[in-house]
Amino acid sequence: MFLSFSIPYEPILFGIKINMHLILEYLAFFIGFQYYRFLRKKSSDLISSTNRLSIIIGAIFGALFLSRFVAFFENPVLHYNQGWLSILNNKTIMGGLFGGLLGVELIKKYIGEKTSSGDLFTLPIIVGLIIGRLGCFLTGTNEFTYGIVTNTFLGMYLGDEYLRHPIALYEIVFLIFLLAFLKNLIKKNTLENGMLFKIFMISYFIFRFFIEFLKPNAFLFLELSSIQYLCLICVLYYYKTILQGIQYAGKKLHLL
């Protein structure tokens, strides 16, 4: 017999309903941090322990602020009517990632650290995202991480009477392929310092820009959501890296 369950998945343990999203979110942080510690022990980190700690603190505060700021504008009318508690509780990983990036850059300028610091965090972040998105999938329509109604074969029942795009699963599949791709680049050892994190951010934000069209978003203007505007900002932030990648690809095609 196969184990069957419905979405949202809320198992009962000792008479208590278990919030799987919350558990997997904490698990994502724990496993991601342990993975980071493992990679740091294996690598020759060019950044001192003191500066690395300052960078982590900058990332945390930047992520806390922007994750809630961007989440508010996903549906500002709804969140405003729900009150301050809802505003403080709502967050988005997109704001967290970009806010963490800005927090890190500000701290690095303050302490005078010029070495790229993102590569060591890249794989742990992806692993954490995969675990967290599994929690989003199991939560179904109880949280705003589900897709629009669809009649395609991809549709799933996520907690209401409609077949919807399981965008959390789409993201998990994308992240698994991205993780494998980046680990392959690491094996080749041809990337300059800092490039691994840049490739992750560019790839993930471009993916999220397009996947947002499959969410029942509250669009601000020009039929784009707050997260999609953040994705465009991120692409502009890394425009030099993107141009370098295009030029490099063009040279490779020319040689072929």
N, C-alpha and C positions, 0 to 999 in steps of 0.2 A: 504493500500500500504506500502511496505517496502522501507526504504531509501537505495538507491543503490549508490555505488561510485566505482571508479576504483583506482588501485594502479599504480603509486604514487598518493596519495590523496593530492591535492593542492587546497583547496577551495578559492574562490574569495570573499573578504569582502571589500565593498566600492571601488571596482575596483583594489584592491591590492591582489596579490597572497600570500596566507598565507603559511609559512614554518612550517608545523605541527611538524616536527622533532625538530626544534629549540624551538618551544613553549612547547612541551612536555618535552624537556630536562630541560628547566628552571623550569617547573612545578615539575619535579622530584626532583630537588634540593630544591625547596621551600617546598613541602610537606614532603620530607625526613627530612629536618631540623626542621620543625614544629613538626613532629612526635618524633624526638630526644628530643626536648625541653619538650614535653609532658611526655615522658618516664623518663626524668631526674627529673622532678618535682615529679613524683610518686615514684621514687626510692630513696634509701639512697646512694647517690654516695660517694664512699670512697675517691675520688680524689678531691682536692680543686679546686675551680673555676679558680684560676690562672694557676695551672698545667693543668687543662682540656683545657683551652684556648691555652696553649703552645702546647699541644698534637694535637689539631685541626689544628693549624698553621703548625706543622710538617707534618701532613697528607696531607694538601693542597699542600705544596711545593713538597713533595715526589710524590704525584699523578700527578702534573703538568709536572714534568720532565719525569718520567718513562712512562706515558701514551703516550707521543709523541715519545719517544725513541723506544718503542715497536711497535707503529703504523708505524713508518718509515720502520722498517724491515719486515712489512707485505708484502710490495712490494717496496723494496728499489730503484730499477731502475726507476719505474714510479714516485715515490715521489721525487727523485733527479732531474729528468727531469722537474718536475712541479715547482721546485724552493723553496726558503725558506718560502714563504708565505704558500704554501701547507704543508710543513713540520711542521710549527707551528700550523696550523689549524687541521691537522689530529691527532686524539687521539683514544685510545682504553681503555675501562673500565678495562680491565685486567691489563694493565700497571698501571692504576690509583689506583686500589685496592692494588696491590703488592707494588707499589711505596709509597702509603699512609702508608702501614704497616711498610716499612723500615724507612720512615720519622718519624713515631711515635716512633719506637724503638730507633732511634738516639736521638730524643728529650728527651725521658724518661731517657736515660742514662745520658744526659747532665744535666737535672734538678734533677736527683736522685730519680725519681718516680718509684717504684717497683710494684705498684698495676696494675693488668691487666685492660686495658682500652677499649677493643674492644666490650665487650658485649652490652654496651649501644648504640653502633652504628649499631649493626647487623640488627635488624628489619627495621630501617629506610633506611639502604642501600638496602635491598631487595625490599622494597616498591618503592624506587627511581628507582631501576633497572627495575622493572615491568613497570612503567610509561615510562621510557626511551626506553625500547624495543618496546613498542607500537608505539612510534615515529619512530623507525627503521623500523617496519613493514609497516607503512603508507608511508614511503619514498621509499620503493621498491628498484629498481635497481639504483636509483639516488645516493646511497651511498653503500659502500662495506659491507653491512650487510645482503646480500641475499645468497641463497643456490645454489648448482649446479643443473643442469637440471635433472629432474626425470620423469619417466613414471608411477610412482605409484599414488595411489589415493590421496596421500598427496600433490601432486603438485599443485601450484597456479601460476597464471599470476601476476608477480610483476613489470611489466613495460616494458617488451620486449615480443617477440613472443614465449618464451619458458615457459613450466611448470617447476617451480623450487621449491626446498624445502623451505618452509617459516620458516627458522631457528629462526627468531625472535619470532614467535609464539611458537615454541618448547620450547624456553627458558622461555617464560612467563609461560607456563604450569608447567615447572620444578620449577620455582621460587615460584609459588603459592603453590605447594605441599611442597616445602622446608620451606616456611613461616609457613604453618600449622603445620609441623613436629616440628619446633623449638619452636613455641608458646606452643605446647603440652609439650615439655620438660621443658619450663619455668614454666608451671602450676604444674608439678611434683616436681619442686624445688630440683632436685637431682644433678645438675651440679655444678662443682667447678667454681670459678670465672675465667673468660677468656675462658672457654670451648665453650660457645655458638658461639663466633666469630671464633674459630678454626674449629668447625664443619661446619660452613658456608663456610669458605675459602676452606677447603678441598673438600667439596661436590661440590661447584660451579666450582672450577678449574678442578676437575676430569671430571665433565660434559662438560665443555668447551673444554677440551682436545679431547674428542670424537666427539663433535658436529662440531669441526673445519674440520673434514674430509668431511663434507657436504658443505663446502664453496669452491669456486674456488680460493684457495690460491696460492700464489707464494711460493713454498716450498724452504727452504734454503738448507738443505741436509738431508739425510735419510728419505725423503718424509714427513718431519715435518715442520710446519710453525713457525714463531717467537712466536706466542701466545702459541703454543703447547710446545715449549721449556720453556717458562715462566711457564706454568702449571706444567711441570716436576720439575722445580726449586722450585715452591711452595710446591709440594708434598715432596721434599727432605727437605725443610725448616721445615715442620711439621712431619717429619718421626717418631719422638718419640711419638707424639700424635696418629699417625696412628697405630703404633705397640701396644700402650696401648689399642686402640679400638679393634684391632684384638684379643689380649689376653683376653679382657673382653668378647668379643663375643664367643671366644672359651670356656671360663668357663661356660657361660650361656648354650651353646649347650651341654657341658659335663653334666651339672646338669639335662638337659632334658632326 
